Amino acid sequence: MYVVFIVLTLIVAVLLIGIVLIQKSKGGGLSSQFGGGNQVLGVRGTNSFLEKATWTLAILILVFSVASAYTLPKAGSNIRTKTENTTAAQGANKFNNQATPADKASTPATKGTPADAK
């Protein structure tokens, strides 16, 4: 579900970029392309539509961002990194008293200890 919210957020972000680029500062933009006053939407109608679309898309990004944060996979879930798996395996080896070949190579030789002197 997390991935779905991320994809929806990206789609809405691209649409918002498009809507903002259509607009011009000082109220020009798409409305200036419809020169006549007898258009269905007219200059005011086009500006109103673009403004409503901008606010709607901005609110959708906010909602999808919060929803994706809510559905974010938790740290204690089944997702483990390679480091966590390695650490868990090393801990299991030490508790089972099984030395790996790497552990044997790294331990110093124990010849000449007081136990051998007897």
Biopython code that builds the backbone (N, CA, C, O; Angstrom):
import numpy as np
from Bio.PDB.StructureBuilder import StructureBuilder

atoms = [
    (1, "MET", "N", (0.818, -1.187, 0.000)),
    (1, "MET", "CA", (0.000, 0.000, 0.000)),
    (1, "MET", "C", (0.870, 1.263, 0.000)),
    (1, "MET", "O", (0.518, 2.295, -0.570)),
    (2, "TYR", "N", (2.008, 1.132, 0.658)),
    (2, "TYR", "CA", (2.947, 2.248, 0.726)),
    (2, "TYR", "C", (3.385, 2.675, -0.671)),
    (2, "TYR", "O", (3.439, 3.868, -0.972)),
    (3, "VAL", "N", (3.694, 1.710, -1.515)),
    (3, "VAL", "CA", (4.161, 2.000, -2.874)),
    (3, "VAL", "C", (3.060, 2.677, -3.683)),
    (3, "VAL", "O", (3.341, 3.556, -4.497)),
    (4, "VAL", "N", (1.811, 2.273, -3.465)),
    (4, "VAL", "CA", (0.686, 2.876, -4.186)),
    (4, "VAL", "C", (0.591, 4.364, -3.854)),
    (4, "VAL", "O", (0.401, 5.190, -4.747)),
    (5, "PHE", "N", (0.721, 4.704, -2.578)),
    (5, "PHE", "CA", (0.648, 6.114, -2.191)),
    (5, "PHE", "C", (1.819, 6.915, -2.745)),
    (5, "PHE", "O", (1.655, 8.078, -3.113)),
    (6, "ILE", "N", (2.985, 6.312, -2.806)),
    (6, "ILE", "CA", (4.141, 7.010, -3.369)),
    (6, "ILE", "C", (3.927, 7.276, -4.866)),
    (6, "ILE", "O", (4.218, 8.368, -5.353)),
    (7, "VAL", "N", (3.421, 6.280, -5.583)),
    (7, "VAL", "CA", (3.178, 6.453, -7.023)),
    (7, "VAL", "C", (2.103, 7.519, -7.255)),
    (7, "VAL", "O", (2.248, 8.362, -8.141)),
    (8, "LEU", "N", (1.030, 7.485, -6.466)),
    (8, "LEU", "CA", (-0.011, 8.504, -6.608)),
    (8, "LEU", "C", (0.531, 9.899, -6.301)),
    (8, "LEU", "O", (0.168, 10.864, -6.973)),
    (9, "THR", "N", (1.382, 10.012, -5.308)),
    (9, "THR", "CA", (1.982, 11.304, -4.979)),
    (9, "THR", "C", (2.822, 11.824, -6.141)),
    (9, "THR", "O", (2.776, 13.011, -6.462)),
    (10, "LEU", "N", (3.588, 10.935, -6.770)),
    (10, "LEU", "CA", (4.407, 11.357, -7.914)),
    (10, "LEU", "C", (3.548, 11.798, -9.096)),
    (10, "LEU", "O", (3.866, 12.783, -9.762)),
    (11, "ILE", "N", (2.462, 11.075, -9.357)),
    (11, "ILE", "CA", (1.569, 11.442, -10.464)),
    (11, "ILE", "C", (0.945, 12.809, -10.208)),
    (11, "ILE", "O", (0.915, 13.658, -11.100)),
    (12, "VAL", "N", (0.447, 13.024, -8.995)),
    (12, "VAL", "CA", (-0.161, 14.310, -8.653)),
    (12, "VAL", "C", (0.879, 15.429, -8.714)),
    (12, "VAL", "O", (0.555, 16.543, -9.126)),
    (13, "ALA", "N", (2.112, 15.153, -8.315)),
    (13, "ALA", "CA", (3.160, 16.169, -8.375)),
    (13, "ALA", "C", (3.445, 16.588, -9.813)),
    (13, "ALA", "O", (3.629, 17.773, -10.092)),
    (14, "VAL", "N", (3.481, 15.619, -10.727)),
    (14, "VAL", "CA", (3.712, 15.938, -12.140)),
    (14, "VAL", "C", (2.544, 16.767, -12.689)),
    (14, "VAL", "O", (2.755, 17.727, -13.430)),
    (15, "LEU", "N", (1.316, 16.392, -12.323)),
    (15, "LEU", "CA", (0.161, 17.171, -12.764)),
    (15, "LEU", "C", (0.193, 18.594, -12.206)),
    (15, "LEU", "O", (-0.147, 19.550, -12.904)),
    (16, "LEU", "N", (0.600, 18.727, -10.954)),
    (16, "LEU", "CA", (0.692, 20.047, -10.347)),
    (16, "LEU", "C", (1.743, 20.903, -11.047)),
    (16, "LEU", "O", (1.540, 22.100, -11.249)),
    (17, "ILE", "N", (2.849, 20.297, -11.410)),
    (17, "ILE", "CA", (3.880, 21.032, -12.161)),
    (17, "ILE", "C", (3.306, 21.531, -13.483)),
    (17, "ILE", "O", (3.536, 22.675, -13.876)),
    (18, "GLY", "N", (2.558, 20.665, -14.166)),
    (18, "GLY", "CA", (1.942, 21.063, -15.437)),
    (18, "GLY", "C", (0.959, 22.204, -15.272)),
    (18, "GLY", "O", (0.966, 23.143, -16.068)),
    (19, "ILE", "N", (0.112, 22.141, -14.252)),
    (19, "ILE", "CA", (-0.876, 23.199, -14.012)),
    (19, "ILE", "C", (-0.185, 24.527, -13.697)),
    (19, "ILE", "O", (-0.600, 25.582, -14.176)),
    (20, "VAL", "N", (0.858, 24.461, -12.897)),
    (20, "VAL", "CA", (1.567, 25.692, -12.540)),
    (20, "VAL", "C", (2.267, 26.292, -13.766)),
    (20, "VAL", "O", (2.301, 27.511, -13.929)),
    (21, "LEU", "N", (2.820, 25.436, -14.619)),
    (21, "LEU", "CA", (3.498, 25.955, -15.816)),
    (21, "LEU", "C", (2.517, 26.545, -16.831)),
    (21, "LEU", "O", (2.884, 27.429, -17.605)),
    (22, "ILE", "N", (1.284, 26.065, -16.830)),
    (22, "ILE", "CA", (0.276, 26.637, -17.730)),
    (22, "ILE", "C", (-0.041, 28.068, -17.321)),
    (22, "ILE", "O", (-0.274, 28.923, -18.175)),
    (23, "GLN", "N", (-0.050, 28.327, -16.039)),
    (23, "GLN", "CA", (-0.392, 29.659, -15.532)),
    (23, "GLN", "C", (0.759, 30.630, -15.768)),
    (23, "GLN", "O", (1.929, 30.250, -15.796)),
    (24, "LYS", "N", (0.392, 31.869, -15.933)),
    (24, "LYS", "CA", (1.386, 32.936, -16.016)),
    (24, "LYS", "C", (1.236, 33.803, -14.790)),
    (24, "LYS", "O", (0.158, 33.883, -14.200)),
    (25, "SER", "N", (2.310, 34.448, -14.412)),
    (25, "SER", "CA", (2.185, 35.369, -13.293)),
    (25, "SER", "C", (1.292, 36.535, -13.702)),
    (25, "SER", "O", (1.151, 36.829, -14.889)),
    (26, "LYS", "N", (0.709, 37.176, -12.747)),
    (26, "LYS", "CA", (-0.193, 38.320, -12.955)),
    (26, "LYS", "C", (-1.466, 37.925, -13.703)),
    (26, "LYS", "O", (-2.094, 38.776, -14.333)),
    (27, "GLY", "N", (-1.853, 36.662, -13.646)),
    (27, "GLY", "CA", (-3.153, 36.259, -14.189)),
    (27, "GLY", "C", (-3.219, 36.056, -15.691)),
    (27, "GLY", "O", (-4.323, 35.969, -16.228)),
    (28, "GLY", "N", (-2.105, 35.977, -16.396)),
    (28, "GLY", "CA", (-2.144, 35.728, -17.843)),
    (28, "GLY", "C", (-2.395, 34.261, -18.105)),
    (28, "GLY", "O", (-3.513, 33.781, -17.920)),
    (29, "GLY", "N", (-1.394, 33.553, -18.526)),
    (29, "GLY", "CA", (-1.440, 32.105, -18.685)),
    (29, "GLY", "C", (-2.405, 31.621, -19.742)),
    (29, "GLY", "O", (-2.512, 32.216, -20.814)),
    (30, "LEU", "N", (-3.101, 30.556, -19.447)),
    (30, "LEU", "CA", (-4.002, 29.901, -20.387)),
    (30, "LEU", "C", (-5.132, 30.831, -20.797)),
    (30, "LEU", "O", (-5.599, 30.768, -21.934)),
    (31, "SER", "N", (-5.574, 31.682, -19.905)),
    (31, "SER", "CA", (-6.702, 32.566, -20.206)),
    (31, "SER", "C", (-6.370, 33.568, -21.316)),
    (31, "SER", "O", (-7.268, 34.016, -22.028)),
    (32, "SER", "N", (-5.111, 33.919, -21.469)),
    (32, "SER", "CA", (-4.743, 34.871, -22.520)),
    (32, "SER", "C", (-4.845, 34.250, -23.908)),
    (32, "SER", "O", (-4.885, 34.977, -24.900)),
    (33, "GLN", "N", (-4.888, 32.942, -24.001)),
    (33, "GLN", "CA", (-5.018, 32.265, -25.292)),
    (33, "GLN", "C", (-6.447, 32.329, -25.819)),
    (33, "GLN", "O", (-6.672, 32.175, -27.019)),
    (34, "PHE", "N", (-7.409, 32.553, -24.934)),
    (34, "PHE", "CA", (-8.813, 32.613, -25.333)),
    (34, "PHE", "C", (-9.250, 34.066, -25.476)),
    (34, "PHE", "O", (-10.080, 34.523, -24.691)),
    (35, "GLY", "N", (-8.749, 34.770, -26.399)),
    (35, "GLY", "CA", (-8.943, 36.210, -26.535)),
    (35, "GLY", "C", (-10.367, 36.713, -26.441)),
    (35, "GLY", "O", (-10.579, 37.781, -25.866)),
    (36, "GLY", "N", (-11.361, 36.009, -26.971)),
    (36, "GLY", "CA", (-12.737, 36.527, -26.995)),
    (36, "GLY", "C", (-13.405, 36.498, -25.643)),
    (36, "GLY", "O", (-13.106, 35.640, -24.812)),
    (37, "GLY", "N", (-14.310, 37.435, -25.419)),
    (37, "GLY", "CA", (-15.043, 37.516, -24.166)),
    (37, "GLY", "C", (-16.257, 36.612, -24.152)),
    (37, "GLY", "O", (-16.876, 36.436, -23.103)),
    (38, "ASN", "N", (-16.618, 36.029, -25.294)),
    (38, "ASN", "CA", (-17.823, 35.209, -25.338)),
    (38, "ASN", "C", (-17.503, 33.713, -25.231)),
    (38, "ASN", "O", (-18.306, 32.881, -25.653)),
    (39, "GLN", "N", (-16.388, 33.379, -24.695)),
    (39, "GLN", "CA", (-16.031, 31.970, -24.488)),
    (39, "GLN", "C", (-16.907, 31.377, -23.390)),
    (39, "GLN", "O", (-17.512, 32.104, -22.602)),
    (40, "VAL", "N", (-16.967, 30.060, -23.348)),
    (40, "VAL", "CA", (-17.788, 29.390, -22.349)),
    (40, "VAL", "C", (-17.270, 29.695, -20.951)),
    (40, "VAL", "O", (-18.036, 30.103, -20.078)),
    (41, "LEU", "N", (-15.986, 29.502, -20.740)),
    (41, "LEU", "CA", (-15.415, 29.773, -19.428)),
    (41, "LEU", "C", (-15.044, 31.242, -19.269)),
    (41, "LEU", "O", (-15.187, 31.811, -18.187)),
    (42, "GLY", "N", (-14.584, 31.831, -20.315)),
    (42, "GLY", "CA", (-14.135, 33.218, -20.242)),
    (42, "GLY", "C", (-12.821, 33.321, -19.498)),
    (42, "GLY", "O", (-12.284, 32.322, -19.019)),
    (43, "VAL", "N", (-12.308, 34.530, -19.407)),
    (43, "VAL", "CA", (-11.023, 34.751, -18.755)),
    (43, "VAL", "C", (-11.128, 34.434, -17.269)),
    (43, "VAL", "O", (-10.255, 33.768, -16.712)),
    (44, "ARG", "N", (-12.168, 34.896, -16.637)),
    (44, "ARG", "CA", (-12.326, 34.640, -15.206)),
    (44, "ARG", "C", (-12.561, 33.160, -14.941)),
    (44, "ARG", "O", (-12.041, 32.624, -13.962)),
    (45, "GLY", "N", (-13.314, 32.502, -15.773)),
    (45, "GLY", "CA", (-13.596, 31.083, -15.577)),
    (45, "GLY", "C", (-12.353, 30.223, -15.688)),
    (45, "GLY", "O", (-12.186, 29.270, -14.927)),
    (46, "THR", "N", (-11.482, 30.547, -16.627)),
    (46, "THR", "CA", (-10.251, 29.782, -16.796)),
    (46, "THR", "C", (-9.334, 29.970, -15.594)),
    (46, "THR", "O", (-8.762, 29.002, -15.093)),
    (47, "ASN", "N", (-9.192, 31.200, -15.131)),
    (47, "ASN", "CA", (-8.352, 31.453, -13.966)),
    (47, "ASN", "C", (-8.902, 30.752, -12.734)),
    (47, "ASN", "O", (-8.150, 30.221, -11.916)),
    (48, "SER", "N", (-10.213, 30.760, -12.615)),
    (48, "SER", "CA", (-10.838, 30.105, -11.478)),
    (48, "SER", "C", (-10.595, 28.595, -11.532)),
    (48, "SER", "O", (-10.303, 27.978, -10.507)),
    (49, "PHE", "N", (-10.716, 27.999, -12.722)),
    (49, "PHE", "CA", (-10.483, 26.555, -12.872)),
    (49, "PHE", "C", (-9.039, 26.193, -12.542)),
    (49, "PHE", "O", (-8.788, 25.224, -11.826)),
    (50, "LEU", "N", (-8.091, 26.971, -13.062)),
    (50, "LEU", "CA", (-6.684, 26.679, -12.806)),
    (50, "LEU", "C", (-6.338, 26.847, -11.331)),
    (50, "LEU", "O", (-5.539, 26.084, -10.787)),
    (51, "GLU", "N", (-6.929, 27.832, -10.692)),
    (51, "GLU", "CA", (-6.678, 28.030, -9.274)),
    (51, "GLU", "C", (-7.258, 26.888, -8.450)),
    (51, "GLU", "O", (-6.615, 26.405, -7.518)),
    (52, "LYS", "N", (-8.464, 26.455, -8.786)),
    (52, "LYS", "CA", (-9.080, 25.332, -8.070)),
    (52, "LYS", "C", (-8.297, 24.041, -8.298)),
    (52, "LYS", "O", (-8.124, 23.241, -7.378)),
    (53, "ALA", "N", (-7.827, 23.843, -9.525)),
    (53, "ALA", "CA", (-7.032, 22.646, -9.827)),
    (53, "ALA", "C", (-5.716, 22.661, -9.053)),
    (53, "ALA", "O", (-5.273, 21.625, -8.559)),
    (54, "THR", "N", (-5.097, 23.825, -8.947)),
    (54, "THR", "CA", (-3.842, 23.940, -8.195)),
    (54, "THR", "C", (-4.054, 23.607, -6.734)),
    (54, "THR", "O", (-3.285, 22.839, -6.155)),
    (55, "TRP", "N", (-5.091, 24.176, -6.127)),
    (55, "TRP", "CA", (-5.366, 23.900, -4.713)),
    (55, "TRP", "C", (-5.740, 22.435, -4.490)),
    (55, "TRP", "O", (-5.320, 21.826, -3.507)),
    (56, "THR", "N", (-6.521, 21.881, -5.395)),
    (56, "THR", "CA", (-6.927, 20.475, -5.264)),
    (56, "THR", "C", (-5.720, 19.547, -5.330)),
    (56, "THR", "O", (-5.593, 18.632, -4.517)),
    (57, "LEU", "N", (-4.839, 19.778, -6.290)),
    (57, "LEU", "CA", (-3.650, 18.935, -6.421)),
    (57, "LEU", "C", (-2.702, 19.107, -5.231)),
    (57, "LEU", "O", (-2.078, 18.142, -4.790)),
    (58, "ALA", "N", (-2.594, 20.325, -4.716)),
    (58, "ALA", "CA", (-1.738, 20.554, -3.546)),
    (58, "ALA", "C", (-2.288, 19.811, -2.324)),
    (58, "ALA", "O", (-1.523, 19.229, -1.554)),
    (59, "ILE", "N", (-3.597, 19.831, -2.151)),
    (59, "ILE", "CA", (-4.212, 19.107, -1.033)),
    (59, "ILE", "C", (-4.051, 17.605, -1.214)),
    (59, "ILE", "O", (-3.818, 16.889, -0.240)),
    (60, "LEU", "N", (-4.173, 17.118, -2.443)),
    (60, "LEU", "CA", (-3.970, 15.683, -2.703)),
    (60, "LEU", "C", (-2.542, 15.252, -2.370)),
    (60, "LEU", "O", (-2.337, 14.170, -1.819)),
    (61, "ILE", "N", (-1.560, 16.080, -2.697)),
    (61, "ILE", "CA", (-0.172, 15.745, -2.349)),
    (61, "ILE", "C", (-0.027, 15.656, -0.833)),
    (61, "ILE", "O", (0.637, 14.753, -0.324)),
    (62, "LEU", "N", (-0.642, 16.581, -0.115)),
    (62, "LEU", "CA", (-0.582, 16.554, 1.342)),
    (62, "LEU", "C", (-1.222, 15.272, 1.888)),
    (62, "LEU", "O", (-0.643, 14.611, 2.750)),
    (63, "VAL", "N", (-2.400, 14.923, 1.395)),
    (63, "VAL", "CA", (-3.104, 13.728, 1.872)),
    (63, "VAL", "C", (-2.306, 12.461, 1.547)),
    (63, "VAL", "O", (-2.156, 11.587, 2.401)),
    (64, "PHE", "N", (-1.800, 12.361, 0.329)),
    (64, "PHE", "CA", (-1.037, 11.169, -0.049)),
    (64, "PHE", "C", (0.276, 11.068, 0.729)),
    (64, "PHE", "O", (0.726, 9.966, 1.040)),
    (65, "SER", "N", (0.885, 12.198, 1.043)),
    (65, "SER", "CA", (2.124, 12.170, 1.830)),
    (65, "SER", "C", (1.866, 11.669, 3.244)),
    (65, "SER", "O", (2.631, 10.858, 3.766)),
    (66, "VAL", "N", (0.802, 12.143, 3.859)),
    (66, "VAL", "CA", (0.459, 11.687, 5.208)),
    (66, "VAL", "C", (0.079, 10.211, 5.182)),
    (66, "VAL", "O", (0.466, 9.451, 6.071)),
    (67, "ALA", "N", (-0.679, 9.803, 4.165)),
    (67, "ALA", "CA", (-1.088, 8.394, 4.051)),
    (67, "ALA", "C", (0.121, 7.492, 3.837)),
    (67, "ALA", "O", (0.171, 6.392, 4.388)),
    (68, "SER", "N", (1.091, 7.937, 3.051)),
    (68, "SER", "CA", (2.280, 7.109, 2.834)),
    (68, "SER", "C", (3.124, 7.028, 4.096)),
    (68, "SER", "O", (3.744, 5.997, 4.357)),
    (69, "ALA", "N", (3.158, 8.090, 4.877)),
    (69, "ALA", "CA", (3.884, 8.036, 6.152)),
    (69, "ALA", "C", (3.183, 7.103, 7.132)),
    (69, "ALA", "O", (3.839, 6.429, 7.926)),
    (70, "TYR", "N", (1.855, 7.060, 7.081)),
    (70, "TYR", "CA", (1.089, 6.179, 7.960)),
    (70, "TYR", "C", (1.279, 4.713, 7.583)),
    (70, "TYR", "O", (1.315, 3.849, 8.459)),
    (71, "THR", "N", (1.400, 4.423, 6.284)),
    (71, "THR", "CA", (1.542, 3.040, 5.821)),
    (71, "THR", "C", (2.994, 2.618, 5.639)),
    (71, "THR", "O", (3.259, 1.539, 5.108)),
    (72, "LEU", "N", (3.929, 3.440, 6.067)),
    (72, "LEU", "CA", (5.353, 3.125, 5.963)),
    (72, "LEU", "C", (5.664, 1.827, 6.699)),
    (72, "LEU", "O", (5.215, 1.652, 7.832)),
    (73, "PRO", "N", (6.420, 0.906, 6.090)),
    (73, "PRO", "CA", (6.751, -0.341, 6.790)),
    (73, "PRO", "C", (7.513, -0.046, 8.078)),
    (73, "PRO", "O", (8.408, 0.798, 8.108)),
    (74, "LYS", "N", (7.145, -0.749, 9.126)),
    (74, "LYS", "CA", (7.753, -0.528, 10.433)),
    (74, "LYS", "C", (9.133, -1.163, 10.499)),
    (74, "LYS", "O", (9.440, -2.059, 9.713)),
    (75, "ALA", "N", (9.958, -0.714, 11.416)),
    (75, "ALA", "CA", (11.331, -1.207, 11.552)),
    (75, "ALA", "C", (11.356, -2.656, 12.023)),
    (75, "ALA", "O", (12.294, -3.383, 11.696)),
    (76, "GLY", "N", (10.368, -3.092, 12.769)),
    (76, "GLY", "CA", (10.352, -4.450, 13.292)),
    (76, "GLY", "C", (9.713, -5.449, 12.347)),
    (76, "GLY", "O", (9.483, -6.592, 12.740)),
    (77, "SER", "N", (9.421, -5.060, 11.125)),
    (77, "SER", "CA", (8.770, -5.970, 10.193)),
    (77, "SER", "C", (9.773, -6.965, 9.617)),
    (77, "SER", "O", (10.920, -7.018, 10.061)),
    (78, "ASN", "N", (9.357, -7.731, 8.658)),
    (78, "ASN", "CA", (10.189, -8.789, 8.086)),
    (78, "ASN", "C", (11.312, -8.266, 7.206)),
    (78, "ASN", "O", (12.111, -9.054, 6.701)),
    (79, "ILE", "N", (11.388, -6.993, 7.016)),
    (79, "ILE", "CA", (12.432, -6.416, 6.170)),
    (79, "ILE", "C", (13.715, -6.323, 6.998)),
    (79, "ILE", "O", (13.757, -5.623, 8.009)),
    (80, "ARG", "N", (14.740, -7.019, 6.572)),
    (80, "ARG", "CA", (16.038, -6.976, 7.258)),
    (80, "ARG", "C", (17.109, -6.619, 6.242)),
    (80, "ARG", "O", (17.072, -7.029, 5.082)),
    (81, "THR", "N", (18.038, -5.861, 6.713)),
    (81, "THR", "CA", (19.145, -5.509, 5.839)),
    (81, "THR", "C", (20.209, -6.592, 5.903)),
    (81, "THR", "O", (20.157, -7.472, 6.762)),
    (82, "LYS", "N", (21.153, -6.527, 5.011)),
    (82, "LYS", "CA", (22.232, -7.512, 4.980)),
    (82, "LYS", "C", (23.054, -7.454, 6.272)),
    (82, "LYS", "O", (23.502, -8.484, 6.776)),
    (83, "THR", "N", (23.247, -6.255, 6.796)),
    (83, "THR", "CA", (24.010, -6.100, 8.032)),
    (83, "THR", "C", (23.290, -6.755, 9.207)),
    (83, "THR", "O", (23.919, -7.410, 10.039)),
    (84, "GLU", "N", (21.970, -6.577, 9.272)),
    (84, "GLU", "CA", (21.204, -7.187, 10.356)),
    (84, "GLU", "C", (21.267, -8.706, 10.273)),
    (84, "GLU", "O", (21.405, -9.376, 11.296)),
    (85, "ASN", "N", (21.167, -9.254, 9.066)),
    (85, "ASN", "CA", (21.242, -10.705, 8.906)),
    (85, "ASN", "C", (22.612, -11.234, 9.310)),
    (85, "ASN", "O", (22.706, -12.285, 9.944)),
    (86, "THR", "N", (23.666, -10.523, 8.954)),
    (86, "THR", "CA", (25.021, -10.948, 9.306)),
    (86, "THR", "C", (25.222, -10.892, 10.813)),
    (86, "THR", "O", (25.809, -11.803, 11.396)),
    (87, "THR", "N", (24.741, -9.834, 11.445)),
    (87, "THR", "CA", (24.869, -9.691, 12.890)),
    (87, "THR", "C", (24.098, -10.793, 13.602)),
    (87, "THR", "O", (24.584, -11.353, 14.585)),
    (88, "ALA", "N", (22.901, -11.111, 13.116)),
    (88, "ALA", "CA", (22.099, -12.166, 13.736)),
    (88, "ALA", "C", (22.787, -13.517, 13.591)),
    (88, "ALA", "O", (22.765, -14.325, 14.520)),
    (89, "ALA", "N", (23.392, -13.770, 12.445)),
    (89, "ALA", "CA", (24.085, -15.043, 12.227)),
    (89, "ALA", "C", (25.317, -15.148, 13.122)),
    (89, "ALA", "O", (25.600, -16.223, 13.651)),
    (90, "GLN", "N", (26.048, -14.060, 13.300)),
    (90, "GLN", "CA", (27.227, -14.088, 14.163)),
    (90, "GLN", "C", (26.824, -14.305, 15.620)),
    (90, "GLN", "O", (27.492, -15.029, 16.359)),
    (91, "GLY", "N", (25.728, -13.670, 16.022)),
    (91, "GLY", "CA", (25.244, -13.843, 17.385)),
    (91, "GLY", "C", (24.808, -15.274, 17.631)),
    (91, "GLY", "O", (25.043, -15.810, 18.714)),
    (92, "ALA", "N", (24.177, -15.904, 16.650)),
    (92, "ALA", "CA", (23.747, -17.296, 16.794)),
    (92, "ALA", "C", (24.961, -18.209, 16.886)),
    (92, "ALA", "O", (24.945, -19.176, 17.647)),
    (93, "ASN", "N", (26.010, -17.922, 16.127)),
    (93, "ASN", "CA", (27.224, -18.753, 16.180)),
    (93, "ASN", "C", (27.883, -18.659, 17.553)),
    (93, "ASN", "O", (28.368, -19.668, 18.065)),
    (94, "LYS", "N", (27.912, -17.505, 18.145)),
    (94, "LYS", "CA", (28.567, -17.350, 19.444)),
    (94, "LYS", "C", (27.765, -18.019, 20.552)),
    (94, "LYS", "O", (28.338, -18.560, 21.497)),
    (95, "PHE", "N", (26.435, -17.982, 20.438)),
    (95, "PHE", "CA", (25.617, -18.616, 21.461)),
    (95, "PHE", "C", (25.636, -20.137, 21.338)),
    (95, "PHE", "O", (25.461, -20.840, 22.333)),
    (96, "ASN", "N", (25.844, -20.642, 20.147)),
    (96, "ASN", "CA", (25.900, -22.085, 19.929)),
    (96, "ASN", "C", (27.305, -22.640, 20.108)),
    (96, "ASN", "O", (27.523, -23.836, 19.916)),
    (97, "ASN", "N", (28.251, -21.799, 20.468)),
    (97, "ASN", "CA", (29.658, -22.172, 20.641)),
    (97, "ASN", "C", (30.232, -22.823, 19.386)),
    (97, "ASN", "O", (31.055, -23.735, 19.462)),
    (98, "GLN", "N", (29.798, -22.353, 18.273)),
    (98, "GLN", "CA", (30.341, -22.844, 17.013)),
    (98, "GLN", "C", (31.197, -21.745, 16.419)),
    (98, "GLN", "O", (30.702, -20.671, 16.078)),
    (99, "ALA", "N", (32.455, -22.015, 16.302)),
    (99, "ALA", "CA", (33.353, -21.016, 15.738)),
    (99, "ALA", "C", (33.408, -21.206, 14.234)),
    (99, "ALA", "O", (33.546, -22.322, 13.734)),
    (100, "THR", "N", (33.301, -20.115, 13.536)),
    (100, "THR", "CA", (33.414, -20.168, 12.083)),
    (100, "THR", "C", (34.890, -20.189, 11.721)),
    (100, "THR", "O", (35.725, -19.848, 12.558)),
    (101, "PRO", "N", (35.235, -20.580, 10.497)),
    (101, "PRO", "CA", (36.647, -20.572, 10.090)),
    (101, "PRO", "C", (37.289, -19.196, 10.262)),
    (101, "PRO", "O", (38.478, -19.103, 10.568)),
    (102, "ALA", "N", (36.516, -18.134, 10.068)),
    (102, "ALA", "CA", (37.069, -16.791, 10.241)),
    (102, "ALA", "C", (37.390, -16.544, 11.713)),
    (102, "ALA", "O", (38.398, -15.914, 12.031)),
    (103, "ASP", "N", (36.535, -17.038, 12.615)),
    (103, "ASP", "CA", (36.787, -16.866, 14.044)),
    (103, "ASP", "C", (38.030, -17.641, 14.466)),
    (103, "ASP", "O", (38.818, -17.148, 15.273)),
    (104, "LYS", "N", (38.218, -18.850, 13.933)),
    (104, "LYS", "CA", (39.390, -19.659, 14.287)),
    (104, "LYS", "C", (40.679, -19.003, 13.829)),
    (104, "LYS", "O", (41.697, -19.067, 14.518)),
    (105, "ALA", "N", (40.634, -18.381, 12.678)),
    (105, "ALA", "CA", (41.839, -17.745, 12.141)),
    (105, "ALA", "C", (42.186, -16.487, 12.923)),
    (105, "ALA", "O", (43.356, -16.111, 12.998)),
    (106, "SER", "N", (41.188, -15.832, 13.506)),
    (106, "SER", "CA", (41.458, -14.573, 14.187)),
    (106, "SER", "C", (41.846, -14.752, 15.653)),
    (106, "SER", "O", (42.346, -13.815, 16.276)),
    (107, "THR", "N", (41.624, -15.941, 16.212)),
    (107, "THR", "CA", (41.995, -16.144, 17.620)),
    (107, "THR", "C", (43.470, -16.492, 17.708)),
    (107, "THR", "O", (43.977, -17.228, 16.862)),
    (108, "PRO", "N", (44.176, -15.979, 18.716)),
    (108, "PRO", "CA", (45.610, -16.277, 18.848)),
    (108, "PRO", "C", (45.814, -17.715, 19.314)),
    (108, "PRO", "O", (44.922, -18.326, 19.903)),
    (109, "ALA", "N", (46.985, -18.233, 19.045)),
    (109, "ALA", "CA", (47.325, -19.597, 19.458)),
    (109, "ALA", "C", (47.407, -19.646, 20.968)),
    (109, "ALA", "O", (47.852, -18.687, 21.598)),
    (110, "THR", "N", (46.981, -20.762, 21.558)),
    (110, "THR", "CA", (46.949, -20.853, 23.017)),
    (110, "THR", "C", (48.046, -21.765, 23.564)),
    (110, "THR", "O", (47.937, -22.243, 24.694)),
    (111, "LYS", "N", (49.086, -22.012, 22.796)),
    (111, "LYS", "CA", (50.185, -22.852, 23.285)),
    (111, "LYS", "C", (50.962, -22.112, 24.350)),
    (111, "LYS", "O", (51.149, -20.897, 24.274)),
    (112, "GLY", "N", (51.397, -22.835, 25.311)),
    (112, "GLY", "CA", (52.232, -22.254, 26.349)),
    (112, "GLY", "C", (51.404, -21.573, 27.429)),
    (112, "GLY", "O", (51.931, -20.732, 28.156)),
    (113, "THR", "N", (50.158, -21.900, 27.552)),
    (113, "THR", "CA", (49.348, -21.306, 28.622)),
    (113, "THR", "C", (49.611, -22.062, 29.911)),
    (113, "THR", "O", (50.162, -23.161, 29.862)),
    (114, "PRO", "N", (49.245, -21.526, 31.047)),
    (114, "PRO", "CA", (49.471, -22.187, 32.322)),
    (114, "PRO", "C", (48.813, -23.559, 32.399)),
    (114, "PRO", "O", (49.302, -24.421, 33.128)),
    (115, "ALA", "N", (47.748, -23.786, 31.690)),
    (115, "ALA", "CA", (47.077, -25.090, 31.716)),
    (115, "ALA", "C", (47.979, -26.139, 31.064)),
    (115, "ALA", "O", (47.955, -27.295, 31.487)),
    (116, "ASP", "N", (48.771, -25.780, 30.051)),
    (116, "ASP", "CA", (49.651, -26.713, 29.379)),
    (116, "ASP", "C", (50.909, -26.996, 30.203)),
    (116, "ASP", "O", (51.576, -28.007, 29.981)),
    (117, "ALA", "N", (51.236, -26.122, 31.141)),
    (117, "ALA", "CA", (52.458, -26.279, 31.905)),
    (117, "ALA", "C", (52.379, -27.440, 32.896)),
    (117, "ALA", "O", (53.415, -27.976, 33.288)),
    (118, "LYS", "N", (51.210, -27.827, 33.295)),
    (118, "LYS", "CA", (51.065, -28.909, 34.288)),
    (118, "LYS", "C", (51.440, -30.203, 33.716)),
    (118, "LYS", "O", (51.380, -31.222, 34.404)),
]
sb = StructureBuilder()
sb.init_structure("model")
sb.init_model(0)
sb.init_chain("A")
sb.init_seg("    ")
for serial, (resi, resn, name, xyz) in enumerate(atoms, 1):
    if name == "N":
        sb.init_residue(resn, " ", resi, " ")
    sb.init_atom(name, np.array(xyz, "f"), 0.0, 1.0, " ", f" {name:<3s}", serial, name[0])
structure = sb.get_structure()
